[in-house]
Amino acid sequence: MDGMLSQEEINALLNEPGGTGVDDETPLSDSEKDAIGEVANISMGTAATTLFSLVNRKVEISTPVVSFATWDDVVSAYEKPCVFIRIAYTVGLDGSNLLVLKENDVKVITDLMMGGDGTNTDTELGELHLSAISEAMNQMMGSAATSLSSMLNKMIDISPPEADLIDLQETVDGRDIDQFLAGQFVKISFRMVIGDLVDSQIMQLYPFSFAREMCSSISKNMEQDAAESVSLNSDSSNNGDTGAAMQQQAAPGQEQNMSAQPMTGQPMMGQPMMAAQPMMQQPVNVQPAQFQAFAPGAGPMMQPENIDLIMDVPLDVTVELGRTSKSIQEILDFSPGTIIELNKIAGEPIDVLVNGKYVAKGEVVVIEESFGVRITEIIK
């Protein structure tokens, strides 16, 4: 031994600071893939329940498929622009993952969140959609983090998700989105169905280091549970041995007491035979069942509204002074000074629309140097 390290030993130390010799780009084993799939299945199942409460539609997310992928695989799976949602773990786990949704799916989800029927998808995807889907993912992945906390038996928390619209055809590699997308990573595919509006594939992307850390936490939790189970079994067996010893010690005394007293049913010398008395039973309190009377005209129980979840989502408010119809020839004749007659009469209330929906009536007012509208009636 000369105290010199070989080249293989140096490479092993450089690959992993901890000296384990496991590279972050090394694919996971089959057992680790199964563990990641189970975690994703439970987490996304909880997230689907949360999404149902947001969109008020039946949400189904299929069993996940865990595989290894590169940036070219993601580009081939999603040809059109899609939304990348980055979720970073701040407590319990060190790392982040990406959730990839199709552009049309984001439009449907946000339209349902804002009270629509999910068909208003002709508008261009903008900040309103990204803000709404970020709030939805915050609620979904927050509930998934709670499920993950119970699985790993430790506190798990996430940062607010960040949503961006990415054109995959213009992005050469995923390095600009996240560093781990430059190489090979873990891809978890789900099939998401929302009523009859969405039937699509979504993806969750993990770096190998984050997936391996999650598997390590699951293994430690399982070992801890197994150790506690062995300890409980040992305590119960010791208690059983103690109870058996106590019964053996009590047995001789019981035999002496039984020999000193006459057997039940056998008359003593000089005493008449007496019939055995029945055992006394404890009185049982029996009462008729009582049910709450239905109030006349009572309707079905209403579920509590969940509007608090989207209170910070911005909406577009439009004030419409009036409308009219013109032919193409009349529109081509427009010039500065042309007067267009509207269908509103002078003094008639104007219409107030929120995201294109008629919600109120009002009147025009002047606030310093700006126009305003005073609400006079809310349309139910």
C-alpha positions as CSV (number, residue, x, y, z in Angstrom):
1,M,0.0,0.0,0.0
2,D,1.6,3.3,-1.1
3,G,-1.3,5.5,-0.2
4,M,-2.0,6.4,-3.9
5,L,-5.5,6.3,-5.4
6,S,-6.1,4.6,-8.7
7,Q,-7.8,6.3,-11.6
8,E,-10.9,4.2,-11.1
9,E,-11.2,5.3,-7.5
10,I,-10.7,9.0,-8.4
11,N,-13.5,8.7,-11.1
12,A,-15.8,7.1,-8.5
13,L,-15.2,9.9,-6.0
14,L,-15.7,12.6,-8.7
15,N,-19.0,11.0,-9.9
16,E,-20.6,11.2,-6.5
17,P,-19.5,13.5,-3.7
18,G,-20.8,11.0,-1.1
19,G,-18.5,8.3,-2.5
20,T,-21.3,6.0,-3.6
21,G,-20.2,5.9,-7.2
22,V,-23.9,6.4,-8.4
23,D,-24.2,9.0,-11.2
24,D,-27.2,11.3,-11.3
25,E,-27.7,10.3,-15.0
26,T,-27.8,6.6,-14.2
27,P,-31.3,5.1,-15.0
28,L,-33.3,3.9,-12.0
29,S,-33.7,0.2,-11.2
30,D,-37.0,-1.7,-11.7
31,S,-37.8,-1.5,-8.0
32,E,-37.2,2.3,-8.0
33,K,-39.4,2.7,-11.1
34,D,-42.2,0.8,-9.3
35,A,-41.8,3.0,-6.2
36,I,-41.9,6.2,-8.3
37,G,-45.0,4.9,-10.2
38,E,-46.7,4.2,-6.9
39,V,-45.9,7.6,-5.5
40,A,-47.2,9.3,-8.7
41,N,-50.3,7.2,-8.7
42,I,-51.3,8.2,-5.2
43,S,-50.3,11.8,-5.7
44,M,-52.1,12.3,-8.9
45,G,-55.2,10.5,-7.5
46,T,-55.4,13.2,-4.8
47,A,-54.7,15.9,-7.3
48,A,-57.6,14.6,-9.5
49,T,-60.0,15.0,-6.5
50,T,-58.9,18.6,-6.1
51,L,-59.3,19.3,-9.8
52,F,-62.8,18.0,-9.6
53,S,-63.7,20.5,-6.9
54,L,-62.3,23.3,-9.1
55,V,-63.9,22.5,-12.5
56,N,-67.0,20.7,-11.1
57,R,-66.6,18.0,-13.7
58,K,-65.7,14.3,-13.4
59,V,-61.9,14.0,-13.5
60,E,-60.1,10.7,-14.3
61,I,-56.3,10.2,-14.3
62,S,-55.1,6.8,-15.4
63,T,-52.3,4.7,-13.8
64,P,-49.0,6.3,-14.6
65,V,-46.4,4.9,-17.0
66,V,-42.8,5.5,-15.8
67,S,-40.1,5.6,-18.5
68,F,-36.8,7.4,-19.3
69,A,-36.8,10.1,-21.9
70,T,-34.8,12.9,-23.5
71,W,-35.8,16.4,-24.8
72,D,-36.3,15.0,-28.3
73,D,-38.9,12.5,-26.9
74,V,-40.9,15.3,-25.3
75,V,-40.8,17.3,-28.6
76,S,-42.1,14.4,-30.6
77,A,-44.9,13.8,-28.1
78,Y,-46.1,17.5,-28.1
79,E,-45.8,19.1,-31.5
80,K,-47.9,22.3,-30.7
81,P,-47.0,24.9,-28.0
82,C,-47.7,23.6,-24.6
83,V,-47.6,24.8,-21.0
84,F,-44.7,23.9,-18.7
85,I,-45.5,24.2,-15.0
86,R,-42.5,24.1,-12.7
87,I,-43.1,22.9,-9.1
88,A,-40.2,23.2,-6.7
89,Y,-40.1,21.4,-3.3
90,T,-39.1,23.7,-0.5
91,V,-39.5,21.4,2.6
92,G,-38.8,17.7,2.9
93,L,-37.4,17.1,-0.6
94,D,-34.7,19.0,-2.5
95,G,-35.5,19.4,-6.2
96,S,-38.2,20.2,-8.6
97,N,-40.4,18.6,-11.3
98,L,-42.2,19.8,-14.4
99,L,-45.8,19.2,-15.4
100,V,-46.5,19.4,-19.1
101,L,-50.1,20.2,-20.3
102,K,-51.4,20.8,-23.8
103,E,-52.5,24.3,-24.7
104,N,-56.1,23.4,-25.4
105,D,-56.4,21.5,-22.1
106,V,-55.3,24.6,-20.2
107,K,-57.9,26.7,-22.0
108,V,-60.6,24.1,-21.1
109,I,-59.6,23.9,-17.4
110,T,-59.4,27.7,-17.0
111,D,-62.8,28.3,-18.7
112,L,-64.4,25.8,-16.4
113,M,-62.7,27.4,-13.4
114,M,-64.2,30.8,-14.4
115,G,-67.7,29.4,-14.6
116,G,-67.8,28.6,-18.3
117,D,-68.9,25.3,-20.0
118,G,-65.3,24.5,-21.2
119,T,-66.0,25.4,-24.9
120,N,-64.6,28.9,-24.9
121,T,-61.2,27.9,-26.3
122,D,-61.0,30.2,-29.4
123,T,-59.2,33.0,-27.6
124,E,-55.4,33.1,-27.5
125,L,-53.7,31.7,-24.5
126,G,-52.6,34.7,-22.3
127,E,-51.7,35.7,-18.8
128,L,-55.2,35.1,-17.6
129,H,-55.0,31.4,-18.5
130,L,-51.5,31.0,-17.1
131,S,-52.5,32.7,-13.8
132,A,-55.6,30.4,-13.5
133,I,-53.7,27.2,-14.3
134,S,-51.0,28.1,-11.9
135,E,-53.6,28.5,-9.1
136,A,-55.2,25.2,-10.1
137,M,-51.8,23.4,-10.0
138,N,-51.0,25.1,-6.7
139,Q,-54.2,23.5,-5.2
140,M,-53.6,20.1,-6.9
141,M,-49.9,19.7,-6.2
142,G,-50.5,21.0,-2.6
143,S,-52.9,18.2,-2.0
144,A,-50.5,15.8,-3.6
145,A,-47.7,17.0,-1.3
146,T,-50.0,16.3,1.6
147,S,-50.4,12.7,0.5
148,L,-46.6,12.4,-0.1
149,S,-46.0,13.7,3.5
150,S,-48.1,10.8,4.9
151,M,-46.2,8.3,2.7
152,L,-42.8,9.5,3.6
153,N,-43.7,10.4,7.2
154,K,-42.3,13.8,7.0
155,M,-43.3,17.4,6.1
156,I,-43.4,18.1,2.4
157,D,-44.1,21.6,1.0
158,I,-43.9,23.2,-2.4
159,S,-43.4,26.7,-3.8
160,P,-46.0,28.5,-5.9
161,P,-46.0,26.9,-9.4
162,E,-44.7,28.8,-12.4
163,A,-46.5,28.4,-15.7
164,D,-45.0,29.3,-19.1
165,L,-46.1,28.7,-22.7
166,I,-43.3,27.0,-24.6
167,D,-43.0,26.4,-28.3
168,L,-41.2,23.1,-28.5
169,Q,-40.3,23.5,-32.2
170,E,-38.3,26.7,-31.5
171,T,-36.5,25.3,-28.4
172,V,-33.4,23.5,-29.4
173,D,-33.0,21.7,-26.0
174,G,-34.6,22.0,-22.6
175,R,-31.6,23.6,-20.9
176,D,-33.3,27.0,-20.9
177,I,-36.4,25.6,-19.1
178,D,-34.5,23.5,-16.6
179,Q,-31.0,22.2,-16.4
180,F,-31.9,18.5,-16.1
181,L,-33.8,18.5,-19.4
182,A,-30.4,18.7,-21.2
183,G,-29.8,15.0,-20.6
184,Q,-31.9,11.9,-19.8
185,F,-34.6,12.2,-17.2
186,V,-37.6,10.4,-15.7
187,K,-40.9,10.8,-17.6
188,I,-44.3,9.8,-16.0
189,S,-47.2,9.8,-18.5
190,F,-50.8,10.0,-17.5
191,R,-54.1,9.9,-19.4
192,M,-56.4,12.7,-18.1
193,V,-60.1,12.8,-18.9
194,I,-62.3,15.7,-17.8
195,G,-66.0,14.9,-18.6
196,D,-66.4,14.9,-22.4
197,L,-64.2,17.9,-22.9
198,V,-60.7,16.6,-22.4
199,D,-59.1,13.3,-23.2
200,S,-55.4,13.9,-23.4
201,Q,-52.0,12.9,-22.2
202,I,-50.1,14.8,-19.5
203,M,-46.5,14.3,-18.5
204,Q,-44.5,14.8,-15.3
205,L,-40.7,15.1,-15.6
206,Y,-38.2,14.3,-12.8
207,P,-34.4,14.5,-12.7
208,F,-32.8,11.2,-11.7
209,S,-31.4,12.7,-8.5
210,F,-34.8,13.9,-7.3
211,A,-36.4,10.5,-8.1
212,R,-33.6,8.6,-6.4
213,E,-34.0,10.9,-3.3
214,M,-37.7,10.1,-3.2
215,C,-37.0,6.4,-3.4
216,S,-34.5,6.6,-0.6
217,S,-37.0,8.4,1.6
218,I,-39.6,5.7,0.9
219,S,-37.0,2.9,1.8
220,K,-36.1,4.6,5.0
221,N,-39.8,5.0,6.0
222,M,-40.4,1.3,5.2
223,E,-37.4,0.2,7.3
224,Q,-38.6,2.4,10.2
225,D,-42.1,0.9,10.0
226,A,-40.6,-2.6,9.9
227,A,-38.5,-1.9,13.0
228,E,-41.5,-0.6,14.9
229,S,-43.5,-3.6,13.9
230,V,-40.8,-6.0,15.2
231,S,-40.6,-4.0,18.4
232,L,-44.4,-4.2,18.9
233,N,-44.4,-8.0,18.3
234,S,-41.5,-8.5,20.7
235,D,-43.4,-6.5,23.4
236,S,-46.6,-8.5,22.8
237,S,-44.8,-11.9,23.1
238,N,-43.1,-10.8,26.3
239,N,-46.5,-9.8,27.7
240,G,-47.9,-13.2,26.7
241,D,-45.2,-15.0,28.5
242,T,-45.8,-13.0,31.6
243,G,-49.5,-13.7,31.5
244,A,-48.9,-17.4,31.2
245,A,-46.5,-17.4,34.2
246,M,-49.1,-15.6,36.2
247,Q,-51.7,-18.2,35.3
248,Q,-49.4,-21.0,36.3
249,Q,-48.7,-19.4,39.7
250,A,-52.4,-18.9,40.3
251,A,-53.3,-22.5,39.4
252,P,-52.3,-24.2,42.7
253,G,-54.2,-21.7,44.8
254,Q,-57.3,-22.2,42.6
255,E,-57.1,-26.0,43.1
256,Q,-57.0,-25.6,46.9
257,N,-60.0,-23.3,46.9
258,M,-62.0,-25.6,44.7
259,S,-61.2,-28.6,47.0
260,A,-62.3,-26.6,50.1
261,Q,-65.7,-25.8,48.7
262,P,-68.4,-28.2,47.5
263,M,-69.0,-28.6,43.8
264,T,-71.9,-26.6,42.3
265,G,-75.0,-28.7,42.2
266,Q,-73.9,-31.2,44.9
267,P,-75.8,-30.9,48.2
268,M,-73.9,-30.7,51.5
269,M,-74.4,-33.3,54.2
270,G,-77.6,-32.5,56.1
271,Q,-78.9,-29.8,53.7
272,P,-81.7,-30.2,51.2
273,M,-81.1,-30.1,47.4
274,M,-81.6,-26.5,46.0
275,A,-82.2,-25.6,42.4
276,A,-79.5,-23.7,40.7
277,Q,-80.4,-20.0,40.4
278,P,-80.0,-18.3,36.9
279,M,-77.2,-15.8,36.5
280,M,-78.2,-12.2,37.0
281,Q,-78.1,-10.2,33.7
282,Q,-77.2,-6.6,33.5
283,P,-80.2,-4.4,32.5
284,V,-79.9,-3.1,28.9
285,N,-81.1,0.4,28.1
286,V,-83.3,0.1,25.0
287,Q,-84.8,3.2,23.4
288,P,-86.6,3.8,20.2
289,A,-84.7,5.4,17.4
290,Q,-85.3,9.1,16.9
291,F,-84.9,10.8,13.5
292,Q,-85.0,14.5,12.7
293,A,-88.2,15.6,11.1
294,F,-88.0,16.9,7.5
295,A,-89.0,20.6,7.2
296,P,-91.8,21.1,4.7
297,G,-90.5,22.3,1.4
298,A,-86.8,21.7,2.3
299,G,-84.6,21.4,-0.8
300,P,-81.6,19.2,-1.4
301,M,-78.5,20.0,0.7
302,M,-76.3,22.4,-1.2
303,Q,-72.5,21.8,-1.3
304,P,-70.3,24.6,0.0
305,E,-69.0,26.8,-2.7
306,N,-65.3,26.8,-3.5
307,I,-65.1,30.3,-5.0
308,D,-62.4,31.2,-2.5
309,L,-59.9,29.1,-4.5
310,I,-60.1,31.5,-7.5
311,M,-60.7,34.9,-5.8
312,D,-57.3,36.2,-7.1
313,V,-57.9,35.2,-10.8
314,P,-58.2,38.4,-12.9
315,L,-61.2,38.8,-15.2
316,D,-61.9,41.2,-18.1
317,V,-64.7,43.7,-17.5
318,T,-66.3,45.3,-20.6
319,V,-68.8,48.2,-20.8
320,E,-70.9,48.1,-23.9
321,L,-72.6,51.3,-24.9
322,G,-74.6,49.7,-27.7
323,R,-74.6,47.6,-30.9
324,T,-75.6,47.8,-34.5
325,S,-75.3,45.8,-37.7
326,K,-73.6,47.1,-40.9
327,S,-73.0,45.7,-44.3
328,I,-69.5,45.4,-45.6
329,Q,-70.2,48.2,-48.1
330,E,-71.3,50.5,-45.3
331,I,-68.2,49.7,-43.2
332,L,-65.9,50.4,-46.2
333,D,-67.6,53.8,-46.4
334,F,-66.5,54.7,-42.9
335,S,-64.4,57.9,-42.6
336,P,-63.5,60.4,-39.9
337,G,-66.7,62.1,-38.9
338,T,-69.0,59.3,-39.8
339,I,-71.8,58.9,-37.2
340,I,-72.9,55.4,-36.3
341,E,-76.4,55.0,-34.8
342,L,-76.6,52.4,-32.0
343,N,-79.5,50.4,-30.8
344,K,-79.5,52.2,-27.4
345,I,-81.7,55.1,-26.6
346,A,-80.2,58.2,-24.9
347,G,-80.4,57.8,-21.2
348,E,-80.9,54.0,-21.4
349,P,-78.7,51.9,-19.1
350,I,-75.5,50.5,-20.6
351,D,-74.5,46.8,-20.3
352,V,-71.6,45.5,-18.2
353,L,-70.0,42.2,-19.3
354,V,-67.4,40.1,-17.4
355,N,-65.5,37.7,-19.7
356,G,-68.2,38.2,-22.3
357,K,-71.1,37.4,-20.0
358,Y,-73.8,39.9,-19.2
359,V,-73.8,40.6,-15.5
360,A,-75.0,44.1,-14.7
361,K,-76.5,47.4,-16.0
362,G,-75.1,50.9,-15.2
363,E,-74.8,54.5,-16.3
364,V,-71.9,56.5,-17.6
365,V,-70.2,58.9,-15.1
366,V,-67.1,61.1,-15.3
367,I,-64.4,60.6,-12.7
368,E,-62.0,63.6,-12.9
369,E,-60.7,63.1,-16.5
370,S,-61.8,59.5,-17.0
371,F,-65.0,57.8,-17.9
372,G,-66.6,55.4,-15.4
373,V,-69.7,53.4,-14.9
374,R,-72.0,53.4,-11.9
375,I,-73.7,50.0,-11.4
376,T,-77.5,50.4,-11.1
377,E,-78.7,46.8,-11.4
378,I,-77.2,43.3,-11.0
379,I,-78.5,40.7,-13.5
380,K,-79.3,37.4,-11.8
